[in-house]
Amino acid sequence: MEDEEAFSLINQMIGMLHSNYHHNKKRDLKLDQLDEWTKKLIKKK
């Protein structure tokens, strides 16, 4: 998968996690992991 595609996909997932954040606090951990992954991807660019 291209970096651009992966980045777009990650942003979509983060968006979904953020929209569900207040309904399901258990998503905190996944959100933190996605944020870390996103930061690493941004550093690569």
C-alpha positions as a LaTeX table, in Angstrom:
\begin{tabular}{lrrr}
\hline
Residue & $x$ (\AA) & $y$ (\AA) & $z$ (\AA) \\
\hline
Met1 & 0.00 & 0.00 & 0.00 \\
Glu2 & 1.21 & 3.50 & $-0.84$ \\
Asp3 & 2.03 & 5.81 & 2.07 \\
Glu4 & $-0.65$ & 8.26 & 0.90 \\
Glu5 & $-3.30$ & 5.53 & 0.92 \\
Ala6 & $-2.19$ & 4.26 & 4.31 \\
Phe7 & $-2.22$ & 7.80 & 5.68 \\
Ser8 & $-5.74$ & 8.38 & 4.35 \\
Leu9 & $-6.92$ & 5.11 & 5.87 \\
Ile10 & $-5.38$ & 5.95 & 9.25 \\
Asn11 & $-7.07$ & 9.37 & 9.22 \\
Gln12 & $-10.42$ & 7.72 & 8.49 \\
Met13 & $-9.93$ & 5.28 & 11.38 \\
Ile14 & $-8.93$ & 8.08 & 13.73 \\
Gly15 & $-12.03$ & 10.00 & 12.67 \\
Met16 & $-14.23$ & 7.01 & 13.45 \\
Leu17 & $-12.52$ & 6.47 & 16.80 \\
His18 & $-12.93$ & 10.15 & 17.70 \\
Ser19 & $-16.63$ & 10.08 & 16.79 \\
Asn20 & $-17.15$ & 7.02 & 18.99 \\
Tyr21 & $-14.84$ & 8.27 & 21.74 \\
His22 & $-17.54$ & 9.56 & 24.09 \\
His23 & $-19.67$ & 6.45 & 23.60 \\
Asn24 & $-16.92$ & 3.94 & 24.32 \\
Lys25 & $-14.04$ & 4.87 & 26.62 \\
Lys26 & $-12.38$ & 1.51 & 25.86 \\
Arg27 & $-11.37$ & 3.00 & 22.52 \\
Asp28 & $-8.80$ & 5.19 & 24.32 \\
Leu29 & $-6.05$ & 2.60 & 23.94 \\
Lys30 & $-6.67$ & 2.07 & 20.22 \\
Leu31 & $-6.73$ & 5.82 & 19.68 \\
Asp32 & $-3.37$ & 6.23 & 21.43 \\
Gln33 & $-1.89$ & 3.46 & 19.28 \\
Leu34 & $-3.21$ & 5.08 & 16.10 \\
Asp35 & $-1.82$ & 8.46 & 17.14 \\
Glu36 & 1.63 & 6.90 & 17.65 \\
Trp37 & 1.41 & 5.14 & 14.28 \\
Thr38 & 0.38 & 8.38 & 12.58 \\
Lys39 & 3.28 & 10.33 & 14.14 \\
Lys40 & 5.74 & 7.69 & 12.92 \\
Leu41 & 4.25 & 7.84 & 9.41 \\
Ile42 & 4.49 & 11.64 & 9.37 \\
Lys43 & 8.14 & 11.50 & 10.48 \\
Lys44 & 8.91 & 9.18 & 7.54 \\
Lys45 & 7.72 & 11.79 & 5.02 \\
\hline
\end{tabular}
